[in-house]
Amino acid sequence: GVRNAGGGVHIEPRYRQFPETTKSQFLQAEFLSGFMWFWILWHLWHDPDAVLGHFPYPDPSGWTDEE
């Protein structure tokens, strides 16, 4: 058989260019990123100890300047 390595379909490389996306891909990406931020902010609001820690803030009135 004959091999046509240089013939047929050729896709031109696109250096540092965005790929072409469909409207469906765009909407799916928007929904997924929106849900991600909802999830993060919801849990920060309802369970801040997961990020800030489980310990109470120290009372600064007991602090002194002595070394």
TIMI-690083 format. One record per atom (N, C-alpha, C, O): chain; atom name; x, y, z. Coordinates in nm, 3 decimals. Each point is the difference from the previous one (the first is absolute). Last residue first. Example, Ala and Ser with C-alpha at 12.3 -4.5 7.8 and 13.67 -1.06 7.14 Angstrom:
<torses>
<torse><mol>A</mol><atom>N</atom><east>1.285</east><north>-0.225</north><up>0.708</up></torse>
<torse><mol>A</mol><atom>CA</atom><east>0.082</east><north>0.119</north><up>0.006</up></torse>
<torse><mol>A</mol><atom>C</atom><east>-0.077</east><north>0.109</north><up>0.073</up></torse>
<torse><mol>A</mol><atom>O</atom><east>0.051</east><north>0.111</north><up>0.017</up></torse>
<torse><mol>A</mol><atom>N</atom><east>-0.022</east><north>-0.683</north><up>-0.024</up></torse>
<torse><mol>A</mol><atom>CA</atom><east>-0.089</east><north>0.119</north><up>0.000</up></torse>
<torse><mol>A</mol><atom>C</atom><east>0.090</east><north>0.120</north><up>0.000</up></torse>
<torse><mol>A</mol><atom>O</atom><east>0.104</east><north>-0.002</north><up>0.066</up></torse>
</torses>
This chain:
<torses>
<torse><mol>A</mol><atom>N</atom><east>0.980</east><north>4.228</north><up>7.786</up></torse>
<torse><mol>A</mol><atom>CA</atom><east>0.072</east><north>-0.103</north><up>-0.076</up></torse>
<torse><mol>A</mol><atom>C</atom><east>0.051</east><north>-0.108</north><up>0.090</up></torse>
<torse><mol>A</mol><atom>O</atom><east>0.063</east><north>-0.095</north><up>-0.047</up></torse>
<torse><mol>A</mol><atom>N</atom><east>-0.506</east><north>0.468</north><up>0.042</up></torse>
<torse><mol>A</mol><atom>CA</atom><east>0.126</east><north>-0.043</north><up>0.063</up></torse>
<torse><mol>A</mol><atom>C</atom><east>0.061</east><north>-0.115</north><up>-0.080</up></torse>
<torse><mol>A</mol><atom>O</atom><east>-0.069</east><north>-0.080</north><up>-0.063</up></torse>
<torse><mol>A</mol><atom>N</atom><east>-0.360</east><north>0.315</north><up>-0.011</up></torse>
<torse><mol>A</mol><atom>CA</atom><east>0.115</east><north>0.036</north><up>-0.083</up></torse>
<torse><mol>A</mol><atom>C</atom><east>0.131</east><north>-0.048</north><up>0.060</up></torse>
<torse><mol>A</mol><atom>O</atom><east>0.106</east><north>0.022</north><up>-0.059</up></torse>
<torse><mol>A</mol><atom>N</atom><east>-0.625</east><north>-0.251</north><up>0.094</up></torse>
<torse><mol>A</mol><atom>CA</atom><east>0.086</east><north>0.105</north><up>0.056</up></torse>
<torse><mol>A</mol><atom>C</atom><east>0.114</east><north>0.027</north><up>-0.096</up></torse>
<torse><mol>A</mol><atom>O</atom><east>0.022</east><north>-0.074</north><up>-0.095</up></torse>
<torse><mol>A</mol><atom>N</atom><east>-0.564</east><north>-0.165</north><up>0.119</up></torse>
<torse><mol>A</mol><atom>CA</atom><east>0.133</east><north>0.009</north><up>-0.060</up></torse>
<torse><mol>A</mol><atom>C</atom><east>0.078</east><north>0.115</north><up>0.063</up></torse>
<torse><mol>A</mol><atom>O</atom><east>-0.058</east><north>0.102</north><up>0.037</up></torse>
<torse><mol>A</mol><atom>N</atom><east>-0.409</east><north>-0.229</north><up>0.047</up></torse>
<torse><mol>A</mol><atom>CA</atom><east>0.099</east><north>-0.065</north><up>0.084</up></torse>
<torse><mol>A</mol><atom>C</atom><east>0.141</east><north>0.007</north><up>-0.056</up></torse>
<torse><mol>A</mol><atom>O</atom><east>0.094</east><north>-0.049</north><up>0.063</up></torse>
<torse><mol>A</mol><atom>N</atom><east>-0.484</east><north>0.216</north><up>-0.290</up></torse>
<torse><mol>A</mol><atom>CA</atom><east>0.018</east><north>0.081</north><up>0.121</up></torse>
<torse><mol>A</mol><atom>C</atom><east>0.104</east><north>-0.063</north><up>0.093</up></torse>
<torse><mol>A</mol><atom>O</atom><east>0.054</east><north>0.069</north><up>0.087</up></torse>
<torse><mol>A</mol><atom>N</atom><east>-0.216</east><north>-0.267</north><up>-0.510</up></torse>
<torse><mol>A</mol><atom>CA</atom><east>0.118</east><north>0.088</north><up>-0.006</up></torse>
<torse><mol>A</mol><atom>C</atom><east>0.020</east><north>0.084</north><up>0.125</up></torse>
<torse><mol>A</mol><atom>O</atom><east>0.107</east><north>0.059</north><up>0.015</up></torse>
<torse><mol>A</mol><atom>N</atom><east>-0.329</east><north>-0.558</north><up>-0.112</up></torse>
<torse><mol>A</mol><atom>CA</atom><east>-0.039</east><north>0.128</north><up>0.057</up></torse>
<torse><mol>A</mol><atom>C</atom><east>0.122</east><north>0.092</north><up>0.001</up></torse>
<torse><mol>A</mol><atom>O</atom><east>0.095</east><north>-0.026</north><up>0.074</up></torse>
<torse><mol>A</mol><atom>N</atom><east>-0.185</east><north>-0.388</north><up>-0.440</up></torse>
<torse><mol>A</mol><atom>CA</atom><east>0.056</east><north>0.034</north><up>0.132</up></torse>
<torse><mol>A</mol><atom>C</atom><east>-0.042</east><north>0.141</north><up>0.045</up></torse>
<torse><mol>A</mol><atom>O</atom><east>-0.026</east><north>0.087</north><up>-0.083</up></torse>
<torse><mol>A</mol><atom>N</atom><east>-0.272</east><north>-0.426</north><up>-0.228</up></torse>
<torse><mol>A</mol><atom>CA</atom><east>0.098</east><north>0.107</north><up>-0.018</up></torse>
<torse><mol>A</mol><atom>C</atom><east>0.054</east><north>0.039</north><up>0.137</up></torse>
<torse><mol>A</mol><atom>O</atom><east>-0.078</east><north>0.015</north><up>0.094</up></torse>
<torse><mol>A</mol><atom>N</atom><east>-0.096</east><north>-0.520</north><up>-0.177</up></torse>
<torse><mol>A</mol><atom>CA</atom><east>-0.051</east><north>0.136</north><up>0.019</up></torse>
<torse><mol>A</mol><atom>C</atom><east>0.113</east><north>0.102</north><up>-0.018</up></torse>
<torse><mol>A</mol><atom>O</atom><east>0.117</east><north>-0.030</north><up>0.019</up></torse>
<torse><mol>A</mol><atom>N</atom><east>-0.130</east><north>-0.450</north><up>-0.280</up></torse>
<torse><mol>A</mol><atom>CA</atom><east>0.044</east><north>0.059</north><up>0.125</up></torse>
<torse><mol>A</mol><atom>C</atom><east>-0.055</east><north>0.141</north><up>0.014</up></torse>
<torse><mol>A</mol><atom>O</atom><east>-0.008</east><north>0.072</north><up>-0.099</up></torse>
<torse><mol>A</mol><atom>N</atom><east>-0.007</east><north>-0.399</north><up>-0.279</up></torse>
<torse><mol>A</mol><atom>CA</atom><east>-0.100</east><north>-0.029</north><up>0.102</up></torse>
<torse><mol>A</mol><atom>C</atom><east>0.031</east><north>0.066</north><up>0.134</up></torse>
<torse><mol>A</mol><atom>O</atom><east>-0.064</east><north>-0.032</north><up>0.100</up></torse>
<torse><mol>A</mol><atom>N</atom><east>0.171</east><north>0.170</north><up>-0.655</up></torse>
<torse><mol>A</mol><atom>CA</atom><east>0.046</east><north>-0.075</north><up>0.116</up></torse>
<torse><mol>A</mol><atom>C</atom><east>-0.108</east><north>-0.012</north><up>0.106</up></torse>
<torse><mol>A</mol><atom>O</atom><east>-0.102</east><north>0.068</north><up>-0.007</up></torse>
<torse><mol>A</mol><atom>N</atom><east>0.089</east><north>0.126</north><up>-0.455</up></torse>
<torse><mol>A</mol><atom>CA</atom><east>0.056</east><north>0.090</north><up>0.101</up></torse>
<torse><mol>A</mol><atom>C</atom><east>0.053</east><north>-0.072</north><up>0.122</up></torse>
<torse><mol>A</mol><atom>O</atom><east>0.073</east><north>0.059</north><up>0.080</up></torse>
<torse><mol>A</mol><atom>N</atom><east>-0.286</east><north>-0.293</north><up>-0.451</up></torse>
<torse><mol>A</mol><atom>CA</atom><east>0.110</east><north>0.081</north><up>-0.054</up></torse>
<torse><mol>A</mol><atom>C</atom><east>0.070</east><north>0.078</north><up>0.110</up></torse>
<torse><mol>A</mol><atom>O</atom><east>0.123</east><north>0.008</north><up>0.002</up></torse>
<torse><mol>A</mol><atom>N</atom><east>-0.488</east><north>-0.287</north><up>0.101</up></torse>
<torse><mol>A</mol><atom>CA</atom><east>0.077</east><north>-0.087</north><up>-0.088</up></torse>
<torse><mol>A</mol><atom>C</atom><east>0.121</east><north>0.076</north><up>-0.057</up></torse>
<torse><mol>A</mol><atom>O</atom><east>0.102</east><north>-0.061</north><up>-0.030</up></torse>
<torse><mol>A</mol><atom>N</atom><east>-0.439</east><north>0.274</north><up>0.295</up></torse>
<torse><mol>A</mol><atom>CA</atom><east>0.106</east><north>-0.064</north><up>0.077</up></torse>
<torse><mol>A</mol><atom>C</atom><east>0.086</east><north>-0.092</north><up>-0.086</up></torse>
<torse><mol>A</mol><atom>O</atom><east>0.114</east><north>-0.028</north><up>0.035</up></torse>
<torse><mol>A</mol><atom>N</atom><east>-0.516</east><north>0.257</north><up>-0.192</up></torse>
<torse><mol>A</mol><atom>CA</atom><east>0.126</east><north>0.075</north><up>-0.012</up></torse>
<torse><mol>A</mol><atom>C</atom><east>0.114</east><north>-0.064</north><up>0.078</up></torse>
<torse><mol>A</mol><atom>O</atom><east>0.117</east><north>0.028</north><up>-0.029</up></torse>
<torse><mol>A</mol><atom>N</atom><east>-0.601</east><north>-0.158</north><up>-0.163</up></torse>
<torse><mol>A</mol><atom>CA</atom><east>0.098</east><north>-0.074</north><up>0.080</up></torse>
<torse><mol>A</mol><atom>C</atom><east>0.136</east><north>0.071</north><up>-0.008</up></torse>
<torse><mol>A</mol><atom>O</atom><east>0.095</east><north>-0.056</north><up>-0.054</up></torse>
<torse><mol>A</mol><atom>N</atom><east>-0.486</east><north>0.238</north><up>-0.161</up></torse>
<torse><mol>A</mol><atom>CA</atom><east>-0.066</east><north>-0.089</north><up>0.096</up></torse>
<torse><mol>A</mol><atom>C</atom><east>0.097</east><north>-0.081</north><up>0.086</up></torse>
<torse><mol>A</mol><atom>O</atom><east>-0.041</east><north>-0.054</north><up>0.102</up></torse>
<torse><mol>A</mol><atom>N</atom><east>0.191</east><north>0.369</north><up>-0.445</up></torse>
<torse><mol>A</mol><atom>CA</atom><east>-0.099</east><north>0.070</north><up>0.081</up></torse>
<torse><mol>A</mol><atom>C</atom><east>-0.054</east><north>-0.089</north><up>0.112</up></torse>
<torse><mol>A</mol><atom>O</atom><east>-0.017</east><north>0.046</north><up>0.113</up></torse>
<torse><mol>A</mol><atom>N</atom><east>0.320</east><north>-0.225</north><up>-0.429</up></torse>
<torse><mol>A</mol><atom>CA</atom><east>0.070</east><north>0.102</north><up>0.079</up></torse>
<torse><mol>A</mol><atom>C</atom><east>-0.098</east><north>0.072</north><up>0.092</up></torse>
<torse><mol>A</mol><atom>O</atom><east>0.034</east><north>0.035</north><up>0.113</up></torse>
<torse><mol>A</mol><atom>N</atom><east>-0.210</east><north>-0.343</north><up>-0.417</up></torse>
<torse><mol>A</mol><atom>CA</atom><east>0.066</east><north>-0.067</north><up>0.111</up></torse>
<torse><mol>A</mol><atom>C</atom><east>0.085</east><north>0.097</north><up>0.083</up></torse>
<torse><mol>A</mol><atom>O</atom><east>0.017</east><north>-0.021</north><up>0.120</up></torse>
<torse><mol>A</mol><atom>N</atom><east>-0.239</east><north>0.189</north><up>-0.502</up></torse>
<torse><mol>A</mol><atom>CA</atom><east>-0.101</east><north>-0.057</north><up>0.090</up></torse>
<torse><mol>A</mol><atom>C</atom><east>0.067</east><north>-0.062</north><up>0.122</up></torse>
<torse><mol>A</mol><atom>O</atom><east>-0.043</east><north>0.022</north><up>0.113</up></torse>
<torse><mol>A</mol><atom>N</atom><east>0.317</east><north>0.133</north><up>-0.465</up></torse>
<torse><mol>A</mol><atom>CA</atom><east>-0.053</east><north>0.109</north><up>0.082</up></torse>
<torse><mol>A</mol><atom>C</atom><east>-0.106</east><north>-0.048</north><up>0.098</up></torse>
<torse><mol>A</mol><atom>O</atom><east>-0.008</east><north>0.050</north><up>0.112</up></torse>
<torse><mol>A</mol><atom>N</atom><east>0.193</east><north>-0.368</north><up>-0.417</up></torse>
<torse><mol>A</mol><atom>CA</atom><east>0.105</east><north>0.056</north><up>0.085</up></torse>
<torse><mol>A</mol><atom>C</atom><east>-0.057</east><north>0.106</north><up>0.094</up></torse>
<torse><mol>A</mol><atom>O</atom><east>0.023</east><north>-0.006</north><up>0.121</up></torse>
<torse><mol>A</mol><atom>N</atom><east>-0.314</east><north>-0.179</north><up>-0.446</up></torse>
<torse><mol>A</mol><atom>CA</atom><east>0.038</east><north>-0.102</north><up>0.098</up></torse>
<torse><mol>A</mol><atom>C</atom><east>0.104</east><north>0.056</north><up>0.098</up></torse>
<torse><mol>A</mol><atom>O</atom><east>-0.013</east><north>-0.020</north><up>0.121</up></torse>
<torse><mol>A</mol><atom>N</atom><east>-0.116</east><north>0.289</north><up>-0.486</up></torse>
<torse><mol>A</mol><atom>CA</atom><east>-0.111</east><north>-0.014</north><up>0.094</up></torse>
<torse><mol>A</mol><atom>C</atom><east>0.039</east><north>-0.096</north><up>0.112</up></torse>
<torse><mol>A</mol><atom>O</atom><east>-0.024</east><north>0.028</north><up>0.117</up></torse>
<torse><mol>A</mol><atom>N</atom><east>0.322</east><north>0.013</north><up>-0.472</up></torse>
<torse><mol>A</mol><atom>CA</atom><east>0.007</east><north>0.115</north><up>0.089</up></torse>
<torse><mol>A</mol><atom>C</atom><east>-0.114</east><north>-0.001</north><up>0.102</up></torse>
<torse><mol>A</mol><atom>O</atom><east>0.019</east><north>0.040</north><up>0.114</up></torse>
<torse><mol>A</mol><atom>N</atom><east>-0.018</east><north>-0.384</north><up>-0.438</up></torse>
<torse><mol>A</mol><atom>CA</atom><east>0.120</east><north>-0.011</north><up>0.083</up></torse>
<torse><mol>A</mol><atom>C</atom><east>0.008</east><north>0.116</north><up>0.099</up></torse>
<torse><mol>A</mol><atom>O</atom><east>0.024</east><north>-0.021</north><up>0.119</up></torse>
<torse><mol>A</mol><atom>N</atom><east>-0.364</east><north>0.023</north><up>-0.445</up></torse>
<torse><mol>A</mol><atom>CA</atom><east>-0.029</east><north>-0.093</north><up>0.108</up></torse>
<torse><mol>A</mol><atom>C</atom><east>0.120</east><north>-0.015</north><up>0.093</up></torse>
<torse><mol>A</mol><atom>O</atom><east>-0.017</east><north>-0.013</north><up>0.121</up></torse>
<torse><mol>A</mol><atom>N</atom><east>0.077</east><north>0.273</north><up>-0.505</up></torse>
<torse><mol>A</mol><atom>CA</atom><east>-0.094</east><north>0.066</north><up>0.090</up></torse>
<torse><mol>A</mol><atom>C</atom><east>-0.035</east><north>-0.088</north><up>0.119</up></torse>
<torse><mol>A</mol><atom>O</atom><east>-0.007</east><north>0.047</north><up>0.113</up></torse>
<torse><mol>A</mol><atom>N</atom><east>0.272</east><north>-0.228</north><up>-0.456</up></torse>
<torse><mol>A</mol><atom>CA</atom><east>0.077</east><north>0.097</north><up>0.079</up></torse>
<torse><mol>A</mol><atom>C</atom><east>-0.091</east><north>0.077</north><up>0.096</up></torse>
<torse><mol>A</mol><atom>O</atom><east>0.041</east><north>0.031</north><up>0.112</up></torse>
<torse><mol>A</mol><atom>N</atom><east>-0.248</east><north>-0.341</north><up>-0.403</up></torse>
<torse><mol>A</mol><atom>CA</atom><east>0.092</east><north>-0.070</north><up>0.090</up></torse>
<torse><mol>A</mol><atom>C</atom><east>0.079</east><north>0.098</north><up>0.086</up></torse>
<torse><mol>A</mol><atom>O</atom><east>0.016</east><north>-0.021</north><up>0.120</up></torse>
<torse><mol>A</mol><atom>N</atom><east>-0.304</east><north>0.194</north><up>-0.456</up></torse>
<torse><mol>A</mol><atom>CA</atom><east>-0.077</east><north>-0.064</north><up>0.107</up></torse>
<torse><mol>A</mol><atom>C</atom><east>0.093</east><north>-0.065</north><up>0.101</up></torse>
<torse><mol>A</mol><atom>O</atom><east>-0.019</east><north>0.016</north><up>0.121</up></torse>
<torse><mol>A</mol><atom>N</atom><east>0.216</east><north>0.168</north><up>-0.506</up></torse>
<torse><mol>A</mol><atom>CA</atom><east>-0.055</east><north>0.105</north><up>0.084</up></torse>
<torse><mol>A</mol><atom>C</atom><east>-0.077</east><north>-0.059</north><up>0.119</up></torse>
<torse><mol>A</mol><atom>O</atom><east>0.015</east><north>0.047</north><up>0.113</up></torse>
<torse><mol>A</mol><atom>N</atom><east>0.145</east><north>-0.344</north><up>-0.440</up></torse>
<torse><mol>A</mol><atom>CA</atom><east>0.112</east><north>0.056</north><up>0.077</up></torse>
<torse><mol>A</mol><atom>C</atom><east>-0.049</east><north>0.110</north><up>0.094</up></torse>
<torse><mol>A</mol><atom>O</atom><east>0.045</east><north>0.008</north><up>0.114</up></torse>
<torse><mol>A</mol><atom>N</atom><east>-0.356</east><north>-0.198</north><up>-0.410</up></torse>
<torse><mol>A</mol><atom>CA</atom><east>0.039</east><north>-0.099</north><up>0.099</up></torse>
<torse><mol>A</mol><atom>C</atom><east>0.113</east><north>0.054</north><up>0.088</up></torse>
<torse><mol>A</mol><atom>O</atom><east>0.000</east><north>-0.020</north><up>0.121</up></torse>
<torse><mol>A</mol><atom>N</atom><east>-0.138</east><north>0.281</north><up>-0.486</up></torse>
<torse><mol>A</mol><atom>CA</atom><east>-0.101</east><north>0.000</north><up>0.106</up></torse>
<torse><mol>A</mol><atom>C</atom><east>0.034</east><north>-0.101</north><up>0.109</up></torse>
<torse><mol>A</mol><atom>O</atom><east>-0.023</east><north>0.028</north><up>0.118</up></torse>
<torse><mol>A</mol><atom>N</atom><east>0.305</east><north>-0.012</north><up>-0.497</up></torse>
<torse><mol>A</mol><atom>CA</atom><east>0.008</east><north>0.126</north><up>0.073</up></torse>
<torse><mol>A</mol><atom>C</atom><east>-0.100</east><north>0.002</north><up>0.116</up></torse>
<torse><mol>A</mol><atom>O</atom><east>0.036</east><north>0.040</north><up>0.111</up></torse>
<torse><mol>A</mol><atom>N</atom><east>-0.046</east><north>-0.403</north><up>-0.410</up></torse>
<torse><mol>A</mol><atom>CA</atom><east>0.120</east><north>-0.006</north><up>0.083</up></torse>
<torse><mol>A</mol><atom>C</atom><east>0.012</east><north>0.126</north><up>0.085</up></torse>
<torse><mol>A</mol><atom>O</atom><east>0.037</east><north>-0.007</north><up>0.117</up></torse>
<torse><mol>A</mol><atom>N</atom><east>-0.384</east><north>-0.001</north><up>-0.431</up></torse>
<torse><mol>A</mol><atom>CA</atom><east>-0.026</east><north>-0.098</north><up>0.106</up></torse>
<torse><mol>A</mol><atom>C</atom><east>0.120</east><north>-0.009</north><up>0.095</up></torse>
<torse><mol>A</mol><atom>O</atom><east>-0.017</east><north>-0.003</north><up>0.121</up></torse>
<torse><mol>A</mol><atom>N</atom><east>0.052</east><north>0.261</north><up>-0.511</up></torse>
<torse><mol>A</mol><atom>CA</atom><east>-0.083</east><north>0.069</north><up>0.099</up></torse>
<torse><mol>A</mol><atom>C</atom><east>-0.028</east><north>-0.092</north><up>0.118</up></torse>
<torse><mol>A</mol><atom>O</atom><east>-0.006</east><north>0.045</north><up>0.114</up></torse>
<torse><mol>A</mol><atom>N</atom><east>0.455</east><north>-0.146</north><up>-0.373</up></torse>
<torse><mol>A</mol><atom>CA</atom><east>-0.140</east><north>0.010</north><up>-0.036</up></torse>
<torse><mol>A</mol><atom>C</atom><east>-0.076</east><north>0.075</north><up>0.109</up></torse>
<torse><mol>A</mol><atom>O</atom><east>0.052</east><north>0.022</north><up>0.109</up></torse>
<torse><mol>A</mol><atom>N</atom><east>0.480</east><north>0.048</north><up>-0.250</up></torse>
<torse><mol>A</mol><atom>CA</atom><east>-0.091</east><north>-0.076</north><up>0.086</up></torse>
<torse><mol>A</mol><atom>C</atom><east>-0.143</east><north>0.019</north><up>-0.049</up></torse>
<torse><mol>A</mol><atom>O</atom><east>-0.034</east><north>0.100</north><up>-0.063</up></torse>
<torse><mol>A</mol><atom>N</atom><east>0.589</east><north>-0.051</north><up>-0.100</up></torse>
<torse><mol>A</mol><atom>CA</atom><east>-0.139</east><north>0.035</north><up>-0.030</up></torse>
<torse><mol>A</mol><atom>C</atom><east>-0.090</east><north>-0.089</north><up>0.085</up></torse>
<torse><mol>A</mol><atom>O</atom><east>0.014</east><north>-0.122</north><up>-0.001</up></torse>
<torse><mol>A</mol><atom>N</atom><east>0.482</east><north>0.266</north><up>0.168</up></torse>
<torse><mol>A</mol><atom>CA</atom><east>-0.069</east><north>-0.095</north><up>-0.088</up></torse>
<torse><mol>A</mol><atom>C</atom><east>-0.143</east><north>0.048</north><up>-0.025</up></torse>
<torse><mol>A</mol><atom>O</atom><east>-0.058</east><north>0.073</north><up>0.080</up></torse>
<torse><mol>A</mol><atom>N</atom><east>0.473</east><north>0.266</north><up>0.017</up></torse>
<torse><mol>A</mol><atom>CA</atom><east>-0.106</east><north>-0.075</north><up>0.066</up></torse>
<torse><mol>A</mol><atom>C</atom><east>-0.061</east><north>-0.100</north><up>-0.098</up></torse>
<torse><mol>A</mol><atom>O</atom><east>-0.014</east><north>0.031</north><up>-0.118</up></torse>
<torse><mol>A</mol><atom>N</atom><east>0.528</east><north>0.121</north><up>0.078</up></torse>
<torse><mol>A</mol><atom>CA</atom><east>-0.132</east><north>0.049</north><up>-0.034</up></torse>
<torse><mol>A</mol><atom>C</atom><east>-0.103</east><north>-0.087</north><up>0.070</up></torse>
<torse><mol>A</mol><atom>O</atom><east>0.022</east><north>-0.119</north><up>0.021</up></torse>
<torse><mol>A</mol><atom>N</atom><east>0.485</east><north>0.073</north><up>-0.059</up></torse>
<torse><mol>A</mol><atom>CA</atom><east>-0.051</east><north>0.097</north><up>0.098</up></torse>
<torse><mol>A</mol><atom>C</atom><east>-0.131</east><north>0.066</north><up>-0.043</up></torse>
<torse><mol>A</mol><atom>O</atom><east>-0.018</east><north>0.120</north><up>0.015</up></torse>
<torse><mol>A</mol><atom>N</atom><east>0.199</east><north>-0.393</north><up>-0.397</up></torse>
<torse><mol>A</mol><atom>CA</atom><east>0.085</east><north>0.028</north><up>0.115</up></torse>
<torse><mol>A</mol><atom>C</atom><east>-0.061</east><north>0.112</north><up>0.083</up></torse>
<torse><mol>A</mol><atom>O</atom><east>-0.025</east><north>0.109</north><up>-0.049</up></torse>
<torse><mol>A</mol><atom>N</atom><east>-0.149</east><north>-0.478</north><up>-0.308</up></torse>
<torse><mol>A</mol><atom>CA</atom><east>-0.039</east><north>0.136</north><up>0.041</up></torse>
<torse><mol>A</mol><atom>C</atom><east>0.074</east><north>0.032</north><up>0.128</up></torse>
<torse><mol>A</mol><atom>O</atom><east>-0.049</east><north>-0.030</north><up>0.109</up></torse>
<torse><mol>A</mol><atom>N</atom><east>0.090</east><north>-0.337</north><up>-0.565</up></torse>
<torse><mol>A</mol><atom>CA</atom><east>0.017</east><north>0.030</north><up>0.143</up></torse>
<torse><mol>A</mol><atom>C</atom><east>-0.035</east><north>0.146</north><up>0.028</up></torse>
<torse><mol>A</mol><atom>O</atom><east>0.026</east><north>0.089</north><up>-0.081</up></torse>
<torse><mol>A</mol><atom>N</atom><east>-0.248</east><north>-0.391</north><up>-0.314</up></torse>
<torse><mol>A</mol><atom>CA</atom><east>0.103</east><north>0.101</north><up>0.021</up></torse>
<torse><mol>A</mol><atom>C</atom><east>0.014</east><north>0.028</north><up>0.149</up></torse>
<torse><mol>A</mol><atom>O</atom><east>-0.100</east><north>0.025</north><up>0.067</up></torse>
<torse><mol>A</mol><atom>N</atom><east>-0.063</east><north>-0.475</north><up>-0.327</up></torse>
<torse><mol>A</mol><atom>CA</atom><east>-0.048</east><north>0.101</north><up>0.094</up></torse>
<torse><mol>A</mol><atom>C</atom><east>0.115</east><north>0.095</north><up>0.029</up></torse>
<torse><mol>A</mol><atom>O</atom><east>0.105</east><north>-0.040</north><up>0.051</up></torse>
<torse><mol>A</mol><atom>N</atom><east>-0.258</east><north>-0.323</north><up>-0.462</up></torse>
<torse><mol>A</mol><atom>CA</atom><east>0.112</east><north>0.063</north><up>0.070</up></torse>
<torse><mol>A</mol><atom>C</atom><east>-0.057</east><north>0.111</north><up>0.089</up></torse>
<torse><mol>A</mol><atom>O</atom><east>-0.070</east><north>0.089</north><up>-0.048</up></torse>
<torse><mol>A</mol><atom>N</atom><east>-0.082</east><north>-0.555</north><up>-0.271</up></torse>
<torse><mol>A</mol><atom>CA</atom><east>-0.041</east><north>0.109</north><up>0.090</up></torse>
<torse><mol>A</mol><atom>C</atom><east>0.123</east><north>0.053</north><up>0.073</up></torse>
<torse><mol>A</mol><atom>O</atom><east>0.078</east><north>-0.076</north><up>0.057</up></torse>
<torse><mol>A</mol><atom>N</atom><east>0.050</east><north>-0.166</north><up>-0.501</up></torse>
<torse><mol>A</mol><atom>CA</atom><east>-0.117</east><north>-0.018</north><up>0.084</up></torse>
<torse><mol>A</mol><atom>C</atom><east>-0.029</east><north>0.122</north><up>0.086</up></torse>
<torse><mol>A</mol><atom>O</atom><east>0.037</east><north>0.112</north><up>-0.034</up></torse>
<torse><mol>A</mol><atom>N</atom><east>0.470</east><north>-0.264</north><up>-0.130</up></torse>
<torse><mol>A</mol><atom>CA</atom><east>-0.129</east><north>0.037</north><up>-0.059</up></torse>
<torse><mol>A</mol><atom>C</atom><east>-0.113</east><north>-0.017</north><up>0.098</up></torse>
<torse><mol>A</mol><atom>O</atom><east>0.020</east><north>-0.039</north><up>0.115</up></torse>
<torse><mol>A</mol><atom>N</atom><east>0.452</east><north>-0.075</north><up>-0.044</up></torse>
<torse><mol>A</mol><atom>CA</atom><east>-0.013</east><north>0.144</north><up>-0.012</up></torse>
<torse><mol>A</mol><atom>C</atom><east>-0.136</east><north>0.043</north><up>-0.052</up></torse>
<torse><mol>A</mol><atom>O</atom><east>-0.031</east><north>0.120</north><up>0.002</up></torse>
<torse><mol>A</mol><atom>N</atom><east>0.149</east><north>-0.583</north><up>0.055</up></torse>
<torse><mol>A</mol><atom>CA</atom><east>0.027</east><north>0.065</north><up>0.128</up></torse>
<torse><mol>A</mol><atom>C</atom><east>-0.021</east><north>0.151</north><up>-0.008</up></torse>
<torse><mol>A</mol><atom>O</atom><east>-0.041</east><north>0.061</north><up>0.099</up></torse>
<torse><mol>A</mol><atom>N</atom><east>-0.105</east><north>-0.498</north><up>-0.368</up></torse>
<torse><mol>A</mol><atom>CA</atom><east>0.000</east><north>0.144</north><up>-0.031</up></torse>
<torse><mol>A</mol><atom>C</atom><east>0.019</east><north>0.077</north><up>0.130</up></torse>
<torse><mol>A</mol><atom>O</atom><east>-0.095</east><north>0.059</north><up>0.052</up></torse>
<torse><mol>A</mol><atom>N</atom><east>0.188</east><north>-0.585</north><up>-0.261</up></torse>
<torse><mol>A</mol><atom>CA</atom><east>-0.024</east><north>0.084</north><up>0.117</up></torse>
<torse><mol>A</mol><atom>C</atom><east>0.011</east><north>0.145</north><up>-0.040</up></torse>
<torse><mol>A</mol><atom>O</atom><east>0.099</east><north>0.042</north><up>-0.061</up></torse>
<torse><mol>A</mol><atom>N</atom><east>-0.215</east><north>-0.535</north><up>-0.200</up></torse>
<torse><mol>A</mol><atom>CA</atom><east>0.067</east><north>0.129</north><up>-0.006</up></torse>
<torse><mol>A</mol><atom>C</atom><east>-0.039</east><north>0.081</north><up>0.123</up></torse>
<torse><mol>A</mol><atom>O</atom><east>-0.117</east><north>0.013</north><up>0.034</up></torse>
<torse><mol>A</mol><atom>N</atom><east>0.146</east><north>-0.571</north><up>-0.113</up></torse>
<torse><mol>A</mol><atom>CA</atom><east>-0.080</east><north>0.118</north><up>0.000</up></torse>
<torse><mol>A</mol><atom>C</atom><east>0.085</east><north>0.125</north><up>0.000</up></torse>
<torse><mol>A</mol><atom>O</atom><east>0.119</east><north>-0.001</north><up>0.034</up></torse>
</torses>
